[in-house]
Amino acid sequence: MNFDPHDDYYIKKELDREEKLDRMRMMAGLMEFFGVVAGVFAIFLLIVLIVSLCNWLYRDLSGVFSAMFSIFKN
């Protein structure tokens, strides 16, 4: 039994396969884009948290040292 590669069934099947691959490539590209956006958002959030931590640490240490130095001043 020989199959003609130009038969409509096999042409349609090949076109469906290529269409499915194109959809998968498009979805992979969208997922990559959303991953990059999420990564940028996460980096921005971590920078904000680090700056907040540094500001808190500066205020806390200045309060501790001012209390310690006030003991020696009196």
N, C-alpha and C positions, 0 to 999 in steps of 0.2 A: 504494500500500500504506500504510494508516494504522496507526499503532501506538497502542493504547489505553494511556494513561499509568497506568491502574489495573490493568494486566495483572500477574499474579503475578511474572513474570520480571523486569519492570522495578522492581517494588516490592522484590523480594529483592536486586536489583543495587544499588538506592539504599541499602538497609539495610546491605549489605556495605560500600559506599563510606563510609557514615557510621561504621560500626564501625572501619574501617581508619583513618579520620581521628581517631577517639577514641583508638585505640591509639598513633598517632603523637604526639598531644598528651600522652598519659601518658608516653611515652618521652622526649619533649622536657622535660617537667617533671622527670622523674627525673634526666636528664642535667644539667639546670640545678642541681638540688639537690646532686648529686655534685660539680659544678664549684664550687659555693659552699663545700662542705666541704673540697675540695682547696685552694681559695684560702685559707681560714682556716688550714689546716694549714701551707701554705707561708709565710704571714705569721708564724705562730708560730715556725716553724723559722728564718726570717730574723732575727727578733728575738733568738732564742737565739744565733744566730751572731754578731750584732752585739755583744751583751753579752759573749760570750766573747772577741771580738776586742778590745773595750775593756779587759777585765780583763787580757788578755795584754799589751796595749800599756802599760798602767799598770805592771805588774810589770817589763816589759822596760826601760821608761824609768827607773823608780826604781832598777833594778840598774845601768844605765849611769851615771846621775848620781851614785849613791853611790860607784861606782868612780872617777869623775872627781874628786869632792870629797875622796875619801880621799887622792888624790895631792897635793892642795893642803894637806891637814892635816898631812902628814908633813914 
